[in-house]
Amino acid sequence: QVQLVESGGGLVQAGASLRLSCAASTRTFSTYNMAWFRQAPGKEREFVAGIRCSRGTYYADSVKGRFTISRDNAKNTVYIQMNNLKPEDTAVYHCAASNKLGTLVSPNDVDSWGQGSQVTVSS
């Protein structure tokens, strides 16, 4: 398994931006599909954004056009840039890794999870 450590969360007002980072402890980071999930209180963990080894990206409809996922294989790090944040984006954001082929949209396909980073958006 890969150790994943997130950073960059916080409390912001609606309309603001935040960037989360996730550092991975593996020499084979470039071979992993990476994704961000989030979990709000009382809700199921849900997919937010994913990036393949090929750097192809895909997003949940709720964040499309506002969030951008990227990766830096030289730094073993995946990022998510979150713009125009809304109160409904409030959640704990988890970084996820998988060496399975295809898109990483189901929590059941995740091999490794980060501990999570709290994002709170006030109205």
mmCIF file of the C-alpha atoms, coordinates in Angstrom:
data_MODEL
# 
_entry.id   MODEL 
# 
loop_
_atom_site.group_PDB 
_atom_site.id 
_atom_site.type_symbol 
_atom_site.label_atom_id 
_atom_site.label_alt_id 
_atom_site.label_comp_id 
_atom_site.label_asym_id 
_atom_site.label_entity_id 
_atom_site.label_seq_id 
_atom_site.pdbx_PDB_ins_code 
_atom_site.Cartn_x 
_atom_site.Cartn_y 
_atom_site.Cartn_z 
_atom_site.occupancy 
_atom_site.B_iso_or_equiv 
_atom_site.pdbx_formal_charge 
_atom_site.auth_seq_id 
_atom_site.auth_comp_id 
_atom_site.auth_asym_id 
_atom_site.auth_atom_id 
_atom_site.pdbx_PDB_model_num 
ATOM 1   C CA . GLN A 1 1   ? 0.000   0.000  0.000   1.00 0.00 ? 1   GLN A CA 1 
ATOM 2   C CA . VAL A 1 2   ? 0.927   3.613  -0.546  1.00 0.00 ? 2   VAL A CA 1 
ATOM 3   C CA . GLN A 1 3   ? 1.023   6.162  2.265   1.00 0.00 ? 3   GLN A CA 1 
ATOM 4   C CA . LEU A 1 4   ? -0.839  9.332  1.330   1.00 0.00 ? 4   LEU A CA 1 
ATOM 5   C CA . VAL A 1 5   ? -0.686  12.618 3.247   1.00 0.00 ? 5   VAL A CA 1 
ATOM 6   C CA . GLU A 1 6   ? -3.005  15.508 2.413   1.00 0.00 ? 6   GLU A CA 1 
ATOM 7   C CA . SER A 1 7   ? -2.479  19.183 3.201   1.00 0.00 ? 7   SER A CA 1 
ATOM 8   C CA . GLY A 1 8   ? -4.038  22.530 2.369   1.00 0.00 ? 8   GLY A CA 1 
ATOM 9   C CA . GLY A 1 9   ? -7.535  22.436 3.819   1.00 0.00 ? 9   GLY A CA 1 
ATOM 10  C CA . GLY A 1 10  ? -9.145  25.208 5.815   1.00 0.00 ? 10  GLY A CA 1 
ATOM 11  C CA . LEU A 1 11  ? -12.072 27.554 6.370   1.00 0.00 ? 11  LEU A CA 1 
ATOM 12  C CA . VAL A 1 12  ? -13.011 29.906 3.548   1.00 0.00 ? 12  VAL A CA 1 
ATOM 13  C CA . GLN A 1 13  ? -15.956 31.993 2.429   1.00 0.00 ? 13  GLN A CA 1 
ATOM 14  C CA . ALA A 1 14  ? -18.159 31.073 -0.488  1.00 0.00 ? 14  ALA A CA 1 
ATOM 15  C CA . GLY A 1 15  ? -16.548 32.037 -3.781  1.00 0.00 ? 15  GLY A CA 1 
ATOM 16  C CA . ALA A 1 16  ? -13.004 31.575 -2.513  1.00 0.00 ? 16  ALA A CA 1 
ATOM 17  C CA . SER A 1 17  ? -10.364 29.118 -3.711  1.00 0.00 ? 17  SER A CA 1 
ATOM 18  C CA . LEU A 1 18  ? -8.274  26.425 -2.051  1.00 0.00 ? 18  LEU A CA 1 
ATOM 19  C CA . ARG A 1 19  ? -5.656  23.984 -3.275  1.00 0.00 ? 19  ARG A CA 1 
ATOM 20  C CA . LEU A 1 20  ? -5.206  20.599 -1.635  1.00 0.00 ? 20  LEU A CA 1 
ATOM 21  C CA . SER A 1 21  ? -2.030  18.563 -2.019  1.00 0.00 ? 21  SER A CA 1 
ATOM 22  C CA . CYS A 1 22  ? -1.458  14.862 -1.490  1.00 0.00 ? 22  CYS A CA 1 
ATOM 23  C CA . ALA A 1 23  ? 2.057   13.472 -1.179  1.00 0.00 ? 23  ALA A CA 1 
ATOM 24  C CA . ALA A 1 24  ? 2.576   9.771  -1.849  1.00 0.00 ? 24  ALA A CA 1 
ATOM 25  C CA . SER A 1 25  ? 5.323   7.588  -0.409  1.00 0.00 ? 25  SER A CA 1 
ATOM 26  C CA . THR A 1 26  ? 6.127   5.369  -3.354  1.00 0.00 ? 26  THR A CA 1 
ATOM 27  C CA . ARG A 1 27  ? 8.781   5.276  -6.071  1.00 0.00 ? 27  ARG A CA 1 
ATOM 28  C CA . THR A 1 28  ? 6.191   4.066  -8.563  1.00 0.00 ? 28  THR A CA 1 
ATOM 29  C CA . PHE A 1 29  ? 3.760   6.977  -8.162  1.00 0.00 ? 29  PHE A CA 1 
ATOM 30  C CA . SER A 1 30  ? 3.487   7.458  -11.937 1.00 0.00 ? 30  SER A CA 1 
ATOM 31  C CA . THR A 1 31  ? 1.878   4.018  -12.272 1.00 0.00 ? 31  THR A CA 1 
ATOM 32  C CA . TYR A 1 32  ? -1.000  4.815  -9.930  1.00 0.00 ? 32  TYR A CA 1 
ATOM 33  C CA . ASN A 1 33  ? -4.388  6.183  -10.819 1.00 0.00 ? 33  ASN A CA 1 
ATOM 34  C CA . MET A 1 34  ? -5.161  8.935  -8.321  1.00 0.00 ? 34  MET A CA 1 
ATOM 35  C CA . ALA A 1 35  ? -8.384  10.563 -7.191  1.00 0.00 ? 35  ALA A CA 1 
ATOM 36  C CA . TRP A 1 36  ? -10.021 12.807 -4.637  1.00 0.00 ? 36  TRP A CA 1 
ATOM 37  C CA . PHE A 1 37  ? -13.130 11.802 -2.719  1.00 0.00 ? 37  PHE A CA 1 
ATOM 38  C CA . ARG A 1 38  ? -15.031 13.742 -0.085  1.00 0.00 ? 38  ARG A CA 1 
ATOM 39  C CA . GLN A 1 39  ? -17.299 12.926 2.795   1.00 0.00 ? 39  GLN A CA 1 
ATOM 40  C CA . ALA A 1 40  ? -19.699 15.348 4.448   1.00 0.00 ? 40  ALA A CA 1 
ATOM 41  C CA . PRO A 1 41  ? -21.178 14.638 7.906   1.00 0.00 ? 41  PRO A CA 1 
ATOM 42  C CA . GLY A 1 42  ? -23.885 12.006 7.703   1.00 0.00 ? 42  GLY A CA 1 
ATOM 43  C CA . LYS A 1 43  ? -23.260 11.311 4.030   1.00 0.00 ? 43  LYS A CA 1 
ATOM 44  C CA . GLU A 1 44  ? -21.542 8.616  1.998   1.00 0.00 ? 44  GLU A CA 1 
ATOM 45  C CA . ARG A 1 45  ? -18.028 9.168  0.704   1.00 0.00 ? 45  ARG A CA 1 
ATOM 46  C CA . GLU A 1 46  ? -18.328 10.437 -2.871  1.00 0.00 ? 46  GLU A CA 1 
ATOM 47  C CA . PHE A 1 47  ? -16.053 10.763 -5.869  1.00 0.00 ? 47  PHE A CA 1 
ATOM 48  C CA . VAL A 1 48  ? -14.855 14.279 -6.746  1.00 0.00 ? 48  VAL A CA 1 
ATOM 49  C CA . ALA A 1 49  ? -12.093 14.087 -9.372  1.00 0.00 ? 49  ALA A CA 1 
ATOM 50  C CA . GLY A 1 50  ? -9.656  11.579 -10.834 1.00 0.00 ? 50  GLY A CA 1 
ATOM 51  C CA . ILE A 1 51  ? -6.468  11.547 -12.891 1.00 0.00 ? 51  ILE A CA 1 
ATOM 52  C CA . ARG A 1 52  ? -5.096  8.560  -14.727 1.00 0.00 ? 52  ARG A CA 1 
ATOM 53  C CA . CYS A 1 53  ? -1.459  7.536  -15.165 1.00 0.00 ? 53  CYS A CA 1 
ATOM 54  C CA . SER A 1 54  ? -1.797  9.030  -18.661 1.00 0.00 ? 54  SER A CA 1 
ATOM 55  C CA . ARG A 1 55  ? -2.867  12.323 -16.998 1.00 0.00 ? 55  ARG A CA 1 
ATOM 56  C CA . GLY A 1 56  ? -6.364  12.066 -18.418 1.00 0.00 ? 56  GLY A CA 1 
ATOM 57  C CA . THR A 1 57  ? -8.818  13.676 -15.980 1.00 0.00 ? 57  THR A CA 1 
ATOM 58  C CA . TYR A 1 58  ? -12.479 13.190 -15.103 1.00 0.00 ? 58  TYR A CA 1 
ATOM 59  C CA . TYR A 1 59  ? -14.812 14.917 -12.658 1.00 0.00 ? 59  TYR A CA 1 
ATOM 60  C CA . ALA A 1 60  ? -18.072 14.606 -10.796 1.00 0.00 ? 60  ALA A CA 1 
ATOM 61  C CA . ASP A 1 61  ? -20.762 16.770 -12.369 1.00 0.00 ? 61  ASP A CA 1 
ATOM 62  C CA . SER A 1 62  ? -21.074 18.806 -9.172  1.00 0.00 ? 62  SER A CA 1 
ATOM 63  C CA . VAL A 1 63  ? -17.513 20.157 -9.463  1.00 0.00 ? 63  VAL A CA 1 
ATOM 64  C CA . LYS A 1 64  ? -16.962 20.213 -13.226 1.00 0.00 ? 64  LYS A CA 1 
ATOM 65  C CA . GLY A 1 65  ? -15.727 23.631 -14.333 1.00 0.00 ? 65  GLY A CA 1 
ATOM 66  C CA . ARG A 1 66  ? -14.764 24.653 -10.778 1.00 0.00 ? 66  ARG A CA 1 
ATOM 67  C CA . PHE A 1 67  ? -12.216 22.024 -9.677  1.00 0.00 ? 67  PHE A CA 1 
ATOM 68  C CA . THR A 1 68  ? -9.033  20.951 -11.456 1.00 0.00 ? 68  THR A CA 1 
ATOM 69  C CA . ILE A 1 69  ? -7.000  17.850 -10.594 1.00 0.00 ? 69  ILE A CA 1 
ATOM 70  C CA . SER A 1 70  ? -3.348  17.564 -11.583 1.00 0.00 ? 70  SER A CA 1 
ATOM 71  C CA . ARG A 1 71  ? -0.274  15.521 -10.728 1.00 0.00 ? 71  ARG A CA 1 
ATOM 72  C CA . ASP A 1 72  ? 3.468   16.056 -10.529 1.00 0.00 ? 72  ASP A CA 1 
ATOM 73  C CA . ASN A 1 73  ? 5.142   12.676 -10.867 1.00 0.00 ? 73  ASN A CA 1 
ATOM 74  C CA . ALA A 1 74  ? 8.572   14.148 -10.070 1.00 0.00 ? 74  ALA A CA 1 
ATOM 75  C CA . LYS A 1 75  ? 7.229   15.194 -6.650  1.00 0.00 ? 75  LYS A CA 1 
ATOM 76  C CA . ASN A 1 76  ? 4.976   12.146 -6.111  1.00 0.00 ? 76  ASN A CA 1 
ATOM 77  C CA . THR A 1 77  ? 2.127   14.588 -5.527  1.00 0.00 ? 77  THR A CA 1 
ATOM 78  C CA . VAL A 1 78  ? -1.435  15.034 -6.724  1.00 0.00 ? 78  VAL A CA 1 
ATOM 79  C CA . TYR A 1 79  ? -3.302  18.320 -6.378  1.00 0.00 ? 79  TYR A CA 1 
ATOM 80  C CA . ILE A 1 80  ? -6.835  19.572 -6.571  1.00 0.00 ? 80  ILE A CA 1 
ATOM 81  C CA . GLN A 1 81  ? -7.453  23.247 -7.246  1.00 0.00 ? 81  GLN A CA 1 
ATOM 82  C CA . MET A 1 82  ? -10.895 24.251 -6.020  1.00 0.00 ? 82  MET A CA 1 
ATOM 83  C CA . ASN A 1 83  ? -12.346 27.539 -7.277  1.00 0.00 ? 83  ASN A CA 1 
ATOM 84  C CA . ASN A 1 84  ? -15.667 29.252 -6.624  1.00 0.00 ? 84  ASN A CA 1 
ATOM 85  C CA . LEU A 1 85  ? -16.235 27.127 -3.538  1.00 0.00 ? 85  LEU A CA 1 
ATOM 86  C CA . LYS A 1 86  ? -19.776 26.666 -2.297  1.00 0.00 ? 86  LYS A CA 1 
ATOM 87  C CA . PRO A 1 87  ? -21.104 25.758 1.170   1.00 0.00 ? 87  PRO A CA 1 
ATOM 88  C CA . GLU A 1 88  ? -22.136 22.366 -0.233  1.00 0.00 ? 88  GLU A CA 1 
ATOM 89  C CA . ASP A 1 89  ? -18.450 21.639 -0.912  1.00 0.00 ? 89  ASP A CA 1 
ATOM 90  C CA . THR A 1 90  ? -17.884 21.443 2.850   1.00 0.00 ? 90  THR A CA 1 
ATOM 91  C CA . ALA A 1 91  ? -16.475 17.992 3.639   1.00 0.00 ? 91  ALA A CA 1 
ATOM 92  C CA . VAL A 1 92  ? -13.398 16.033 4.576   1.00 0.00 ? 92  VAL A CA 1 
ATOM 93  C CA . TYR A 1 93  ? -11.428 15.528 1.363   1.00 0.00 ? 93  TYR A CA 1 
ATOM 94  C CA . HIS A 1 94  ? -9.510  12.273 0.964   1.00 0.00 ? 94  HIS A CA 1 
ATOM 95  C CA . CYS A 1 95  ? -6.773  11.463 -1.487  1.00 0.00 ? 95  CYS A CA 1 
ATOM 96  C CA . ALA A 1 96  ? -6.994  7.965  -3.015  1.00 0.00 ? 96  ALA A CA 1 
ATOM 97  C CA . ALA A 1 97  ? -4.717  5.699  -5.017  1.00 0.00 ? 97  ALA A CA 1 
ATOM 98  C CA . SER A 1 98  ? -5.264  2.583  -7.076  1.00 0.00 ? 98  SER A CA 1 
ATOM 99  C CA . ASN A 1 99  ? -3.174  0.484  -9.433  1.00 0.00 ? 99  ASN A CA 1 
ATOM 100 C CA . LYS A 1 100 ? -6.266  -0.940 -11.117 1.00 0.00 ? 100 LYS A CA 1 
ATOM 101 C CA . LEU A 1 101 ? -6.988  -0.030 -14.706 1.00 0.00 ? 101 LEU A CA 1 
ATOM 102 C CA . GLY A 1 102 ? -9.811  2.319  -15.632 1.00 0.00 ? 102 GLY A CA 1 
ATOM 103 C CA . THR A 1 103 ? -11.435 5.194  -13.794 1.00 0.00 ? 103 THR A CA 1 
ATOM 104 C CA . LEU A 1 104 ? -11.265 5.461  -10.020 1.00 0.00 ? 104 LEU A CA 1 
ATOM 105 C CA . VAL A 1 105 ? -14.776 6.549  -9.063  1.00 0.00 ? 105 VAL A CA 1 
ATOM 106 C CA . SER A 1 106 ? -15.849 3.932  -6.546  1.00 0.00 ? 106 SER A CA 1 
ATOM 107 C CA . PRO A 1 107 ? -14.481 3.789  -2.990  1.00 0.00 ? 107 PRO A CA 1 
ATOM 108 C CA . ASN A 1 108 ? -14.453 0.004  -3.418  1.00 0.00 ? 108 ASN A CA 1 
ATOM 109 C CA . ASP A 1 109 ? -11.697 0.295  -6.048  1.00 0.00 ? 109 ASP A CA 1 
ATOM 110 C CA . VAL A 1 110 ? -9.351  2.332  -3.845  1.00 0.00 ? 110 VAL A CA 1 
ATOM 111 C CA . ASP A 1 111 ? -6.195  0.596  -2.630  1.00 0.00 ? 111 ASP A CA 1 
ATOM 112 C CA . SER A 1 112 ? -4.892  3.365  -0.359  1.00 0.00 ? 112 SER A CA 1 
ATOM 113 C CA . TRP A 1 113 ? -6.514  6.337  1.400   1.00 0.00 ? 113 TRP A CA 1 
ATOM 114 C CA . GLY A 1 114 ? -5.123  9.488  2.904   1.00 0.00 ? 114 GLY A CA 1 
ATOM 115 C CA . GLN A 1 115 ? -6.230  10.566 6.371   1.00 0.00 ? 115 GLN A CA 1 
ATOM 116 C CA . GLY A 1 116 ? -8.323  13.441 5.038   1.00 0.00 ? 116 GLY A CA 1 
ATOM 117 C CA . SER A 1 117 ? -8.238  17.236 5.063   1.00 0.00 ? 117 SER A CA 1 
ATOM 118 C CA . GLN A 1 118 ? -11.155 19.354 6.269   1.00 0.00 ? 118 GLN A CA 1 
ATOM 119 C CA . VAL A 1 119 ? -12.585 21.954 3.904   1.00 0.00 ? 119 VAL A CA 1 
ATOM 120 C CA . THR A 1 120 ? -15.250 24.260 5.322   1.00 0.00 ? 120 THR A CA 1 
ATOM 121 C CA . VAL A 1 121 ? -17.013 26.840 3.165   1.00 0.00 ? 121 VAL A CA 1 
ATOM 122 C CA . SER A 1 122 ? -19.112 29.466 4.917   1.00 0.00 ? 122 SER A CA 1 
ATOM 123 C CA . SER A 1 123 ? -21.968 31.314 3.233   1.00 0.00 ? 123 SER A CA 1 
# 
